[in-house]
Amino acid sequence: MVVALARRSVVEPFLSLAGRNLRQRHWREIERTQWCSSDELRAIQQRRLADLLRFAYHNNIFYRERFEAVSATPEDIRSSEDLGRIPLLTKSDVRENAAALISKGYRREDLLEFRTGGSTGKPLSLHITEECSERRNACARRHDRWSGWEVGEPVAAVWGNPQTPRNSRARFWRWLRGPHLFLDTMEVNEASVRKFAADWRRVQPTLLFGHAHSLYLLARYVAELGLDFVRPRAIVSSSMMLLDVEREVIERVFSTRVFNRYGCEEVGLIASECERHEGMHLNFEHLIVESIGEDGLPAAPCQPGRIVVTDLLNLAMPFIRYQVEDEVTLLTSACPCGRGLPLLGKVTGRLADFLVKPDGSRVAGVSLVENTLTRVPHVEQMQIIQESICEIRLRIVPGRHFGEDERGQLMSYFSRLFGPSVTVFVDLVPNIAPAGSARKFRFCISNVRPGSGGLDG
């Protein structure tokens, strides 16, 4: 912990002074504002909203047309309650108007680019500035600290596509900020978990971070293999809906609480649990979150509705009233922790199944979707169905230019990953509809019975 303290008190300020990032300054700011009253926080939010709307109106072709279409100007939107005058922004809008969504004064090649498959299986590209990225990172850091983790302490992540430093310079900066361990969700089996545990014994991380289902799977392996020295001080769950039964197993195996988190690539962290675990605090300084009913009007308090988010930070590619395609419940109660940040209640959606390899290894559905939709072009939407241990079916809504090359890339990827004994089918379909009474889109479905290979359940 002496090394962690040195990183926190010496390295972080040095990096900030050296101009390598803006994270520290933003982090200090929101560490203070989280304790502001709800009225003070709302005033901060309203000022940033006014700045965003004026900027978008004068510097963004897409939003100028949107304002004119409803005969409105930024001055007509006096509060977050007036935002309903602006049409919703959908994923299709973003895909079809990528160039117009980049504001004047920004060049796409100078911006950070992210591609996400998203929880609905639809690929999306987005662009942000480095400052916007650092503000998002600062917010994540604030919420990580709620769990008991401190800046500079080692972190272990159960994640897909872990980024490893490619040269000595990158490794040096990674070492300065603190070591990271990764368990790749594309290869979760006994051998990989044992390797992860051996690295854990050496590095002793204090924070375990990962996909909700992946953390659950790791907990099952840790319990079965008797790896009782894998004991994080805190656990942060993200990316998928955390089921109550999974939370119970994770907390029991690791003997610590799980801090659940909700967000998406497009707007960053939306909400996170604090130490009281009575809902998730909204990232109120950076986002405006609405809950919309079936009639398009605000959902009643404490009633589920479609989440709509306005990003107050991203001027380069504004996301104003963006429909995330999940359902949430906004709470009216205050958290006993004393923070002025409002609470988000239940989040529905983002349920994903693990697929099972013939050798018993499990593969996280979210990783499969991200790996394919972000690499194979001209796929509008995808659903993965594991019919049996030796059969996988890909339901594809093809883009206009989808052809045999793209079909071949998909089949080749899954064949390499699951092995020659697994047959891969590609079905082209006109659409993939949400299922069930909750209208949840399941982008990855496994029909393989428990015990068909590897770990039961």
VENFEN-V294361 format. One record per residue. N is the residue number from 1. RES is the residue in one letter. SS is DSSP state (H for helix, E for strand, C for the rest). OMEGA is omega in degrees with one decimal (999 if undefined). D_FIRST is the distance of its C-alpha to the first C-alpha in whole Angstrom. Layout:
N_RES_SS_OMEGA_D_FIRST ; N_RES_SS_OMEGA_D_FIRST
This chain:
1_M_C_175.9_0 ; 2_V_H_178.8_4 ; 3_V_H_179.3_5 ; 4_A_H_179.0_5 ; 5_L_H_178.4_6 ; 6_A_H_178.1_9 ; 7_R_H_-175.7_10 ; 8_R_H_-172.2_10 ; 9_S_H_-176.9_12 ; 10_V_H_-173.5_14 ; 11_V_H_-177.4_14 ; 12_E_H_176.0_15 ; 13_P_H_178.6_18 ; 14_F_H_178.8_19 ; 15_L_H_-179.8_20 ; 16_S_H_178.6_22 ; 17_L_H_-179.7_24 ; 18_A_C_177.3_24 ; 19_G_C_-176.5_26 ; 20_R_C_174.6_24 ; 21_N_C_179.4_24 ; 22_L_C_-170.0_25 ; 23_R_H_-174.3_22 ; 24_Q_H_-178.9_20 ; 25_R_H_179.3_24 ; 26_H_H_-179.6_25 ; 27_W_H_179.3_21 ; 28_R_H_-178.8_22 ; 29_E_H_-175.7_25 ; 30_I_H_170.1_25 ; 31_E_H_178.4_22 ; 32_R_H_-172.0_25 ; 33_T_H_179.3_28 ; 34_Q_C_-178.4_27 ; 35_W_C_176.3_28 ; 36_C_C_176.3_31 ; 37_S_C_179.5_34 ; 38_S_H_178.7_36 ; 39_D_H_178.4_39 ; 40_E_H_178.8_36 ; 41_L_H_178.9_34 ; 42_R_H_177.5_38 ; 43_A_H_176.7_39 ; 44_I_H_-178.7_36 ; 45_Q_H_-177.7_37 ; 46_Q_H_176.9_41 ; 47_R_H_-178.9_40 ; 48_R_H_176.8_38 ; 49_L_H_179.5_41 ; 50_A_H_178.2_44 ; 51_D_H_-179.5_42 ; 52_L_H_-176.6_42 ; 53_L_H_177.5_45 ; 54_R_H_-179.8_47 ; 55_F_H_-177.9_45 ; 56_A_H_-179.0_46 ; 57_Y_H_-174.9_50 ; 58_H_H_-171.8_50 ; 59_N_H_-176.5_48 ; 60_N_C_-176.1_48 ; 61_I_H_-175.9_51 ; 62_F_H_-175.4_50 ; 63_Y_H_174.5_49 ; 64_R_H_178.2_52 ; 65_E_H_179.2_54 ; 66_R_H_177.5_53 ; 67_F_H_-177.8_53 ; 68_E_H_-179.4_57 ; 69_A_H_-180.0_58 ; 70_V_C_177.0_57 ; 71_S_C_-178.0_59 ; 72_A_C_172.7_56 ; 73_T_C_178.8_54 ; 74_P_H_-179.2_50 ; 75_E_H_178.4_52 ; 76_D_H_-179.7_53 ; 77_I_C_-172.7_50 ; 78_R_C_-179.2_49 ; 79_S_C_178.9_46 ; 80_S_H_178.9_44 ; 81_E_H_-180.0_47 ; 82_D_H_-176.1_49 ; 83_L_H_-178.6_47 ; 84_G_H_177.1_49 ; 85_R_H_-178.7_52 ; 86_I_C_-179.4_50 ; 87_P_C_176.3_50 ; 88_L_C_174.4_48 ; 89_L_E_-178.3_46 ; 90_T_C_176.3_46 ; 91_K_H_177.8_44 ; 92_S_H_176.4_48 ; 93_D_H_-178.2_48 ; 94_V_H_-179.3_45 ; 95_R_H_-173.2_46 ; 96_E_H_-176.8_50 ; 97_N_C_-174.1_49 ; 98_A_C_-177.5_46 ; 99_A_C_-178.0_48 ; 100_A_C_-179.0_49 ; 101_L_C_176.4_46 ; 102_I_C_-175.3_44 ; 103_S_C_175.1_45 ; 104_K_C_-178.5_47 ; 105_G_C_178.5_45 ; 106_Y_C_173.9_42 ; 107_R_C_-175.4_43 ; 108_R_H_-177.0_42 ; 109_E_H_178.0_41 ; 110_D_H_-175.6_38 ; 111_L_C_172.4_36 ; 112_L_E_-178.0_34 ; 113_E_E_176.0_35 ; 114_F_E_172.5_34 ; 115_R_E_-178.1_36 ; 116_T_E_173.3_36 ; 117_G_C_176.3_38 ; 118_G_C_-177.2_37 ; 119_S_C_-177.6_37 ; 120_T_C_178.3_41 ; 121_G_C_179.8_41 ; 122_K_C_-178.1_43 ; 123_P_C_-177.1_41 ; 124_L_E_174.2_40 ; 125_S_E_178.1_39 ; 126_L_E_-175.8_38 ; 127_H_E_177.2_37 ; 128_I_E_175.6_35 ; 129_T_C_176.8_34 ; 130_E_H_179.2_30 ; 131_E_H_177.4_30 ; 132_C_H_178.9_31 ; 133_S_H_-179.2_28 ; 134_E_H_175.6_25 ; 135_R_H_176.7_26 ; 136_R_H_179.1_26 ; 137_N_H_178.1_23 ; 138_A_H_178.9_22 ; 139_C_H_178.0_23 ; 140_A_H_179.3_21 ; 141_R_H_178.3_18 ; 142_R_H_-176.4_19 ; 143_H_H_174.1_20 ; 144_D_H_-177.7_17 ; 145_R_H_176.3_15 ; 146_W_H_-177.4_18 ; 147_S_C_-176.5_17 ; 148_G_C_175.7_14 ; 149_W_C_176.8_11 ; 150_E_C_-179.2_10 ; 151_V_C_179.2_11 ; 152_G_C_-180.0_9 ; 153_E_C_-177.7_7 ; 154_P_C_-179.1_9 ; 155_V_E_172.7_13 ; 156_A_E_-176.5_16 ; 157_A_E_171.0_19 ; 158_V_E_-166.4_23 ; 159_W_E_175.9_25 ; 160_G_C_179.1_28 ; 161_N_C_-179.2_28 ; 162_P_C_-179.8_25 ; 163_Q_C_179.0_25 ; 164_T_C_178.8_24 ; 165_P_C_-174.7_24 ; 166_R_C_179.8_27 ; 167_N_C_-175.3_27 ; 168_S_H_178.9_24 ; 169_R_H_179.6_24 ; 170_A_H_178.5_23 ; 171_R_H_179.4_20 ; 172_F_H_-179.8_19 ; 173_W_H_175.5_19 ; 174_R_H_179.6_17 ; 175_W_H_179.9_15 ; 176_L_H_-175.7_14 ; 177_R_H_179.7_13 ; 178_G_C_-176.2_11 ; 179_P_C_175.6_12 ; 180_H_E_171.5_15 ; 181_L_E_179.0_17 ; 182_F_E_165.3_20 ; 183_L_E_-175.4_23 ; 184_D_E_-178.7_26 ; 185_T_C_175.6_28 ; 186_M_C_-175.8_31 ; 187_E_C_179.9_31 ; 188_V_E_179.1_30 ; 189_N_C_-175.3_31 ; 190_E_H_-178.1_30 ; 191_A_H_-177.7_29 ; 192_S_H_178.4_27 ; 193_V_H_177.0_25 ; 194_R_H_176.9_25 ; 195_K_H_177.8_23 ; 196_F_H_179.9_21 ; 197_A_H_178.1_20 ; 198_A_H_176.4_20 ; 199_D_H_178.7_17 ; 200_W_H_-179.3_15 ; 201_R_H_-178.3_15 ; 202_R_H_-172.3_14 ; 203_V_H_-179.4_11 ; 204_Q_C_177.6_10 ; 205_P_C_175.3_10 ; 206_T_C_-179.3_10 ; 207_L_E_173.0_13 ; 208_L_E_-174.4_16 ; 209_F_E_177.4_19 ; 210_G_E_172.3_23 ; 211_H_E_-177.2_26 ; 212_A_H_-177.5_27 ; 213_H_H_179.8_30 ; 214_S_H_175.6_27 ; 215_L_H_178.1_25 ; 216_Y_H_180.0_28 ; 217_L_H_177.0_29 ; 218_L_H_179.4_25 ; 219_A_H_178.8_25 ; 220_R_H_178.7_29 ; 221_Y_H_-179.5_28 ; 222_V_H_179.8_25 ; 223_A_H_-176.7_27 ; 224_E_H_-176.6_30 ; 225_L_H_177.6_28 ; 226_G_C_-177.7_26 ; 227_L_C_-171.2_23 ; 228_D_C_175.6_21 ; 229_F_C_175.0_18 ; 230_V_C_-173.6_17 ; 231_R_C_176.0_16 ; 232_P_C_172.7_14 ; 233_R_C_-176.5_13 ; 234_A_E_178.5_15 ; 235_I_E_175.8_18 ; 236_V_E_-179.0_20 ; 237_S_E_-175.9_24 ; 238_S_E_167.5_26 ; 239_S_C_178.3_29 ; 240_M_C_175.2_31 ; 241_M_C_178.6_33 ; 242_L_C_179.4_31 ; 243_L_C_-178.2_33 ; 244_D_H_-178.5_33 ; 245_V_H_177.7_33 ; 246_E_H_176.7_30 ; 247_R_H_-178.6_28 ; 248_E_H_-179.5_29 ; 249_V_H_-178.9_28 ; 250_I_H_-177.8_25 ; 251_E_H_179.7_24 ; 252_R_H_-176.8_25 ; 253_V_H_-175.0_24 ; 254_F_H_176.5_20 ; 255_S_C_176.0_21 ; 256_T_C_-177.1_19 ; 257_R_C_173.4_21 ; 258_V_E_174.3_22 ; 259_F_E_-175.6_22 ; 260_N_E_-175.6_25 ; 261_R_E_-179.7_26 ; 262_Y_E_178.2_29 ; 263_G_E_175.9_30 ; 264_C_E_-176.7_32 ; 265_E_C_-172.4_32 ; 266_E_C_-176.5_35 ; 267_V_C_178.8_33 ; 268_G_E_-177.1_30 ; 269_L_E_-179.2_28 ; 270_I_E_-176.9_30 ; 271_A_E_-177.1_29 ; 272_S_E_177.7_26 ; 273_E_E_170.6_25 ; 274_C_C_-175.1_23 ; 275_E_C_179.6_22 ; 276_R_C_175.6_26 ; 277_H_C_179.8_27 ; 278_E_C_-175.4_30 ; 279_G_C_179.7_31 ; 280_M_E_178.7_29 ; 281_H_E_177.3_29 ; 282_L_E_172.5_31 ; 283_N_C_-163.8_29 ; 284_F_C_-179.3_32 ; 285_E_C_-173.9_32 ; 286_H_C_-172.4_32 ; 287_L_E_165.0_34 ; 288_I_E_-176.2_38 ; 289_V_E_174.8_38 ; 290_E_E_172.1_41 ; 291_S_E_-170.3_43 ; 292_I_E_177.9_46 ; 293_G_C_-178.6_49 ; 294_E_C_-179.1_51 ; 295_D_C_-179.7_54 ; 296_G_C_179.2_51 ; 297_L_C_179.3_51 ; 298_P_E_177.9_48 ; 299_A_C_178.3_47 ; 300_A_C_178.9_47 ; 301_P_C_178.1_44 ; 302_C_C_175.6_42 ; 303_Q_C_-178.3_45 ; 304_P_C_176.3_43 ; 305_G_E_178.2_44 ; 306_R_E_-178.2_43 ; 307_I_E_177.0_40 ; 308_V_E_-171.8_41 ; 309_V_E_171.5_39 ; 310_T_E_-179.4_39 ; 311_D_E_-177.3_36 ; 312_L_C_-174.7_36 ; 313_L_C_-169.3_34 ; 314_N_C_177.0_36 ; 315_L_C_-177.1_39 ; 316_A_C_178.6_39 ; 317_M_C_-172.2_40 ; 318_P_C_172.1_41 ; 319_F_C_-177.4_40 ; 320_I_C_-177.0_42 ; 321_R_C_-178.2_43 ; 322_Y_E_-179.6_42 ; 323_Q_E_-174.1_43 ; 324_V_E_-179.8_40 ; 325_E_E_167.9_42 ; 326_D_E_173.7_40 ; 327_E_E_-177.5_41 ; 328_V_E_173.5_39 ; 329_T_E_176.1_39 ; 330_L_E_-178.5_39 ; 331_L_C_176.9_38 ; 332_T_C_-178.3_40 ; 333_S_C_175.4_37 ; 334_A_C_179.6_35 ; 335_C_C_179.5_31 ; 336_P_C_178.5_31 ; 337_C_C_178.7_27 ; 338_G_C_177.6_29 ; 339_R_C_180.0_28 ; 340_G_C_-177.9_31 ; 341_L_C_179.6_31 ; 342_P_C_-173.6_34 ; 343_L_E_169.0_33 ; 344_L_E_-179.5_34 ; 345_G_E_-174.1_35 ; 346_K_E_173.3_36 ; 347_V_E_176.3_36 ; 348_T_E_-177.0_38 ; 349_G_C_178.4_39 ; 350_R_C_174.1_36 ; 351_L_C_179.8_37 ; 352_A_C_177.3_37 ; 353_D_C_168.3_38 ; 354_F_E_171.2_36 ; 355_L_E_-175.4_39 ; 356_V_E_175.2_39 ; 357_K_C_177.6_40 ; 358_P_C_-179.9_42 ; 359_D_C_178.6_40 ; 360_G_C_177.2_38 ; 361_S_C_177.0_35 ; 362_R_E_178.0_34 ; 363_V_E_-179.0_34 ; 364_A_E_-179.6_33 ; 365_G_H_-178.5_36 ; 366_V_H_178.7_34 ; 367_S_H_177.6_33 ; 368_L_H_-179.0_36 ; 369_V_H_-179.4_38 ; 370_E_H_-176.3_35 ; 371_N_H_-177.4_36 ; 372_T_H_-175.9_40 ; 373_L_H_179.1_41 ; 374_T_C_-178.0_38 ; 375_R_C_-178.5_40 ; 376_V_C_-176.5_44 ; 377_P_C_170.3_46 ; 378_H_C_173.4_49 ; 379_V_E_-179.0_47 ; 380_E_E_-178.8_48 ; 381_Q_E_-177.5_46 ; 382_M_E_172.3_45 ; 383_Q_E_-178.7_45 ; 384_I_E_179.6_44 ; 385_I_E_174.9_46 ; 386_Q_E_-176.0_45 ; 387_E_E_-180.0_49 ; 388_S_E_-178.8_48 ; 389_I_C_-177.9_46 ; 390_C_C_-178.9_48 ; 391_E_E_176.6_49 ; 392_I_E_-179.4_47 ; 393_R_E_177.8_49 ; 394_L_E_176.1_48 ; 395_R_E_-171.6_49 ; 396_I_E_166.2_50 ; 397_V_E_-171.1_51 ; 398_P_E_169.9_52 ; 399_G_C_-175.3_52 ; 400_R_C_-175.8_55 ; 401_H_C_176.3_54 ; 402_F_C_-178.2_53 ; 403_G_C_-176.2_55 ; 404_E_H_177.9_55 ; 405_D_H_-179.9_52 ; 406_E_H_176.3_50 ; 407_R_H_180.0_51 ; 408_G_H_178.2_50 ; 409_Q_H_179.8_47 ; 410_L_H_-178.6_46 ; 411_M_H_-179.6_48 ; 412_S_H_-179.4_46 ; 413_Y_H_-177.4_43 ; 414_F_H_178.4_43 ; 415_S_H_178.2_45 ; 416_R_H_-175.0_42 ; 417_L_H_-173.7_40 ; 418_F_H_175.7_41 ; 419_G_C_-174.2_44 ; 420_P_C_-178.8_48 ; 421_S_C_-178.5_48 ; 422_V_C_177.1_47 ; 423_T_E_-178.1_50 ; 424_V_E_177.5_49 ; 425_F_E_175.9_52 ; 426_V_E_178.8_51 ; 427_D_E_176.2_53 ; 428_L_E_-176.5_54 ; 429_V_C_-179.0_55 ; 430_P_C_179.1_56 ; 431_N_C_176.1_53 ; 432_I_C_-174.0_50 ; 433_A_C_171.8_50 ; 434_P_C_-175.8_48 ; 435_A_E_174.1_49 ; 436_G_C_-177.4_49 ; 437_S_C_179.1_49 ; 438_A_C_177.5_46 ; 439_R_C_179.3_47 ; 440_K_E_174.1_44 ; 441_F_C_178.0_44 ; 442_R_C_-175.1_42 ; 443_F_C_179.8_42 ; 444_C_E_-175.3_41 ; 445_I_E_176.2_43 ; 446_S_E_176.1_43 ; 447_N_C_179.0_46 ; 448_V_C_-178.1_45 ; 449_R_C_174.6_45 ; 450_P_C_178.5_42 ; 451_G_C_-179.2_42 ; 452_S_C_178.0_43 ; 453_G_C_177.8_41 ; 454_G_C_-175.5_37 ; 455_L_C_176.7_35 ; 456_D_C_169.9_38 ; 457_G_C_999_38
